[in-house]
Amino acid sequence: MNYVLDACAVIAFLRGEDGSDIIEEVLLNPENVCMIHAINLCEVYYDFLRVADEAAAQSAVNDIDSIGVMTREDMGIALWQAAGKVKARGKVSLADCFAIALANKEVAEVITSDHKEFDPIAAAGICNVKFFR
């Protein structure tokens, strides 16, 4: 199965928050392909930078890379236009729009805990969503 992690999933996993065991199961299953868009990884980076320091932020990025989560830097016209179409439809952060666009491109599920933004996305069938809490 293909999965796209949003920032809250990565942050919850790295901090051992509620639901991190579900994320860990996904990450450790060798049959799964896990990825994160660079814009979502930027959110992880600045969260750790804001809460701690640059060393913690870089360590978070390195930890995600070391467990095999692929950082996708796709920024082709088809992807950013797909993200723009999601953004135009509702109240979803631009970073999450890139996670959604990448998930649709890769026939993947977005892993998130962000019900506020993703409940309407899932209900509308815009992309597949797996909530970890």
Sequence and secondary structure as in RCSB ss.txt:
>XXXX:A:sequence
MNYVLDACAVIAFLRGEDGSDIIEEVLLNPENVCMIHAINLCEVYYDFLRVADEAAAQSAVNDIDSIGVMTREDM
GIALWQAAGKVKARGKVSLADCFAIALANKEVAEVITSDHKEFDPIAAAGICNVKFFR
>XXXX:A:secstr
 EEEE HHHHHHHHHT TTHHHHHHHHH TT EEEEEHHHHHHHHHHHHHHS HHHHHHHHHHHHHTT EEE   
 HHHHHHHHHHHHHSS  HHHHHHHHHHHHTT EEEE  HHHHHHHHHTTSSEEEE  
